Amino acid sequence: MKALGTIVAVFVIAFAGVFAFYWMDRGSMEEAGAQMDAGLSQIDRTTEPLQQSMEDMGEATVQSIERATDGDDRT
């Protein structure tokens, strides 16, 4: 649990730091937010193949469980 808290804290501090940098660079919170949105949408497009493969793996897992239990949830 301590490791998870550390990871979350690092991400929060990094996000706040990047936002503060854009705020000082752009001069307004609105433009800083727009710049952050642009960056985050780029990350989303970059990881789209990974997202699709994770979705496919989840569906395959569900199908495997359904086949193993033959639709009977008691097993």
Summary of the structure (lengths in Angstrom):
residues: 75
radius of gyration: 20.3
end to end distance: 31.3
largest distance: 60.8
contacts: 146
relative contact order: 0.06
helix: 87%
strand: 0%
